[in-house]
Amino acid sequence: MARMRQVAFLLVLALGLAPSAASADCVDGICVDWETEADETLFLARHELPVPIQVRLRLELRNMAADPADEVVALVPVGEEVTLATIWPEGSGEPRWKYRWRSALGEPDAAHDEAARYRIPFGGKAPRRLTQGGNGGFSHRGRTAYDFRMPVGTPILAARGGVVAKVVDVYTRGGRRRSLAGKANRVMIAHDDGSVALYVHLSKGAVVSTGDRVVAGQRLGLSGNTGYTTGPHLHFEVYAAVSGQVDTESISIRFDDGSPRGTTPVAGSYYGPAEEVAGPLARAEGASALALSPRPGPAGPARP
């Protein structure tokens, strides 16, 4: 249930200059490389994802100078390598440097298609309670995100079609410990309008891979309890990357209840499950609307 700062990575390295050296720091297919030749060190960013990313590099320099600056934000398009900065010794003391970087995945300032309607992002045989909605007090402050409580092993389904932008599928532990923050399995789907959907806290064993195209209703994996959680659930959120900030803004979306306007789920009510489809060729996206009528349960009221 932890607030997700979407695909943000942070690495720190303290080094001195070497006559000739190189290194690559990579996290989930995103890399910041540095190369030293003579007295110059060059920093570059690259990635292996099917959507653009933004990278912010922060340098801490001693007896050194940087061009263009000691902090830079750069857009790294798909399939390209981008130069971030060059540093070199300046002054009489020993040159030393540190760097930190983080990244945000997605098309900067994407314009969300307001006509888009989302399916419930899970299947199975029973409705599930929405325990926390948009701007929830526990971990959703300032975010439009949804936490659906469900047992481990519930099918997680694409709420909208798109391209699998990233899969993290390495974690097995979960609990209410801050040390587990960010250590959750997740699938990220990039939509055609540039927005990105997050499906978080999954069990290990995703059934899609980066670069796959999926349709609404297609299985992505199974629910779990990985990362910082108070219990098994699915965290679902749609966001757009913010240009020049290496951050994200969540998007208010509407779910398909069969009406033109759609609906927004309310915490305390029960929703779903959705119908699962076999794959990209099984059904055209949007072929049928989901029944999204909330159902009352013992732990919360029905939606008014």
C-alpha positions in Angstrom: 0.0 0.0 0.0 3.1 2.2 0.0 2.9 5.3 -2.2 4.7 4.4 -5.4 7.1 7.0 -6.9 6.9 5.0 -10.1 10.1 3.6 -11.6 12.3 5.9 -9.7 15.8 4.5 -9.1 18.6 6.0 -7.0 22.2 4.9 -7.1 25.3 6.4 -5.4 28.9 5.9 -6.2 32.1 7.6 -4.8 35.1 7.3 -7.0 38.3 9.0 -8.1 39.7 9.4 -11.5 41.6 6.7 -13.3 43.7 7.1 -16.4 41.3 4.9 -18.3 38.2 3.3 -16.8 34.5 2.6 -17.4 31.5 1.3 -15.6 27.8 0.8 -16.1 25.2 1.0 -13.4 22.0 -0.7 -14.5 18.6 -1.2 -12.8 15.8 -3.1 -14.5 17.1 -2.2 -18.0 18.0 1.4 -17.3 21.7 2.3 -17.2 23.9 5.3 -16.4 27.4 4.6 -17.8 30.6 6.6 -17.1 33.8 6.5 -19.1 37.2 8.0 -18.2 39.8 8.9 -20.7 42.8 10.9 -19.7 41.4 13.6 -17.4 37.8 13.6 -18.5 34.9 11.5 -17.4 31.8 11.2 -19.5 28.3 10.2 -18.2 25.8 8.6 -20.5 22.2 7.2 -20.1 20.6 4.4 -22.1 17.8 1.9 -21.6 16.3 -1.3 -23.1 12.6 -0.3 -22.5 10.0 0.2 -25.2 9.0 3.7 -24.0 11.1 6.8 -23.3 12.5 7.7 -19.9 13.8 10.7 -18.1 17.0 10.6 -16.1 18.2 13.0 -13.5 22.0 13.0 -12.7 23.3 14.8 -9.7 27.1 15.2 -9.2 29.0 16.1 -6.1 32.4 17.3 -7.1 35.7 18.1 -5.3 38.4 20.0 -7.2 36.4 19.3 -10.4 34.2 21.1 -12.9 31.2 19.9 -14.9 29.6 20.7 -18.3 26.7 21.4 -18.6 26.2 21.4 -14.8 26.4 19.4 -11.7 22.7 18.5 -12.1 21.0 17.7 -15.3 17.7 16.1 -16.5 17.6 14.4 -19.9 15.0 12.7 -22.0 16.3 9.3 -23.3 14.3 8.2 -26.3 13.7 4.5 -27.1 16.9 2.9 -28.5 19.1 5.9 -28.0 22.1 6.8 -25.8 22.2 10.4 -24.4 25.2 12.2 -23.0 24.4 13.7 -19.6 27.6 15.5 -18.5 31.4 15.7 -18.7 33.6 16.3 -15.7 37.3 17.1 -15.4 39.8 18.2 -12.7 40.0 21.8 -11.7 42.2 23.1 -9.0 45.2 21.9 -7.2 43.7 19.3 -4.8 42.9 15.6 -5.4 39.8 15.3 -7.7 37.0 13.3 -6.3 33.4 12.8 -7.3 30.1 11.2 -6.4 27.0 10.8 -8.5 23.3 10.0 -7.9 20.7 9.2 -10.5 17.0 8.4 -10.7 14.7 7.9 -13.6 11.0 8.1 -14.5 9.4 5.9 -17.2 6.9 7.3 -19.6 6.2 9.9 -22.2 6.7 13.3 -20.5 3.4 15.3 -20.0 1.3 12.7 -21.8 -2.2 13.8 -22.6 -4.5 11.1 -21.2 -7.5 10.1 -23.3 -10.4 11.2 -21.2 -12.7 8.9 -23.2 -10.8 5.9 -22.0 -12.7 3.6 -19.7 -10.8 1.0 -17.6 -11.8 -2.5 -16.7 -11.5 -3.9 -13.2 -7.8 -5.0 -13.0 -8.4 -8.5 -11.5 -10.3 -11.7 -12.2 -11.3 -14.7 -10.1 -14.6 -15.7 -8.8 -15.4 -13.1 -6.1 -15.7 -9.3 -5.8 -12.9 -7.6 -3.8 -13.1 -4.7 -1.3 -11.5 -1.4 -2.2 -9.6 -0.7 1.0 -8.0 2.6 -0.1 -8.9 4.9 -3.0 -7.7 8.2 -4.3 -5.9 10.5 -1.8 -6.2 7.8 0.9 -4.8 8.7 4.3 -2.5 5.7 4.7 -0.3 5.8 1.6 -2.2 7.5 -1.2 -1.9 11.2 -0.2 -1.8 13.3 -3.3 -2.3 10.2 -5.6 -5.2 8.8 -7.4 -4.6 5.1 -6.8 -6.7 2.1 -5.8 -5.9 -0.7 -3.4 -8.0 -3.8 -3.8 -7.7 -6.4 -1.0 -7.5 -9.9 -2.4 -5.9 -13.3 -1.5 -2.6 -14.2 -3.0 -3.0 -15.9 -6.3 -5.9 -13.9 -7.7 -5.5 -13.3 -11.5 -4.3 -9.8 -12.3 -5.7 -8.5 -15.6 -4.9 -5.6 -17.9 -7.4 -2.8 -17.2 -6.6 -1.2 -20.6 -4.6 -2.4 -23.6 -1.1 -1.3 -24.4 2.6 -2.3 -24.4 4.3 -3.9 -21.4 6.8 -1.2 -20.6 8.5 -2.9 -17.7 8.3 -6.0 -15.5 9.8 -6.4 -12.1 9.6 -10.0 -11.0 12.3 -10.8 -8.5 10.8 -10.3 -5.0 9.2 -12.8 -2.6 8.9 -10.9 0.7 6.4 -8.4 1.9 5.3 -6.7 5.1 4.9 -3.5 7.0 8.6 -2.7 7.2 10.0 0.5 5.6 13.0 -1.6 4.4 10.6 -3.3 1.9 9.5 0.0 0.3 10.1 -0.2 -3.4 10.8 -4.0 -3.3 7.5 -5.1 -4.9 6.9 -7.0 -8.0 5.0 -5.0 -10.6 4.0 -4.8 -14.2 3.8 -1.5 -16.1 1.6 -1.0 -19.2 2.1 2.0 -21.5 -1.1 3.1 -23.2 -1.3 4.5 -26.7 -1.8 8.0 -25.2 1.5 7.9 -23.3 0.0 7.3 -19.9 1.3 4.3 -17.8 -0.7 1.9 -15.6 0.9 0.3 -12.5 0.0 -3.1 -11.1 2.0 -3.5 -7.9 2.6 -6.1 -5.1 2.3 -9.1 -7.5 3.6 -12.6 -6.7 6.7 -13.7 -8.5 5.9 -15.3 -11.8 4.6 -12.6 -14.3 3.2 -14.1 -17.5 4.1 -11.1 -19.7 7.4 -9.7 -20.8 8.7 -6.2 -21.6 7.7 -5.3 -25.1 4.6 -7.5 -25.2 1.4 -5.9 -26.5 -1.7 -6.8 -24.3 -5.4 -6.2 -24.5 -7.8 -5.3 -21.8 -8.7 -8.4 -19.8 -5.4 -10.3 -20.5 -3.7 -11.9 -17.6 -0.5 -10.2 -16.4 0.3 -12.4 -13.4 -1.1 -13.2 -10.0 -1.7 -11.0 -7.0 0.7 -11.2 -4.1 2.0 -9.5 -1.0 5.5 -8.3 -2.0 7.1 -5.0 -0.9 5.7 -2.6 1.7 2.2 -3.8 2.5 -0.2 -4.4 5.4 -1.6 -7.5 3.7 -2.2 -9.1 0.3 -3.7 -6.6 -2.2 -3.3 -5.0 -5.6 -2.2 -1.4 -6.0 -3.5 0.0 -9.3 -2.7 3.4 -10.6 -2.4 5.3 -13.9 0.1 8.1 -14.2 1.9 10.5 -16.6 5.6 11.4 -16.4 6.3 15.1 -15.6 8.7 16.8 -18.1 11.9 18.0 -16.5 11.1 16.8 -13.0 11.8 13.0 -13.2 8.6 12.5 -11.3 5.0 11.4 -12.0 1.5 12.7 -11.6 -1.3 10.2 -11.1 -4.3 10.5 -13.4 -8.0 10.5 -12.4 -9.6 7.7 -14.4 -13.0 6.2 -14.8 -13.9 2.6 -14.9 -16.3 1.0 -17.3 -19.7 0.3 -15.8 -21.6 0.1 -19.1 -22.6 3.8 -19.0 -21.0 6.5 -21.2 -19.7 8.4 -18.1 -18.2 5.4 -16.3 -17.7 5.3 -12.6 -15.1 6.0 -9.8 -14.8 3.2 -7.2 -15.4 4.2 -3.6 -13.4 2.9 -0.6 -15.3 0.4 1.5 -17.3 -1.1 -1.5 -16.8 -4.4 -3.3 -16.0 -4.5 -7.1 -15.4 -7.1 -9.8 -14.3 -9.6 -10.7 -13.6 -9.0 -14.4 -13.7 -11.4 -17.3 -10.4 -12.8 -18.4 -9.5 -13.1 -22.1 -6.9 -15.4 -23.5 -4.6 -13.0 -25.3 -4.2 -10.3 -28.0 -6.2 -12.2 -30.6 -9.0 -13.4 -28.4 -11.1 -10.2 -28.4 -10.8 -6.7 -29.7 -10.2 -4.2 -26.9 -13.4 -2.6 -25.6 -15.6 -5.3 -27.1 -17.7 -5.4 -24.0 -18.2 -3.4 -20.8 -17.6 -4.9 -17.3 -20.3 -5.0 -14.7 -18.8 -2.6 -12.2 -21.7 -2.4 -9.8 -20.3 -2.3 -6.2 -21.4 -4.9 -3.9 -21.7 -4.5 -0.1 -19.7 -6.6 2.2 -19.3 -7.0 6.0 -16.4 -4.6 6.2 -17.9 -1.6 4.4 -21.0 -0.1 2.9 -22.2 -0.3 -0.6 -21.6 2.6 -2.9 -24.5 5.1 -2.7 
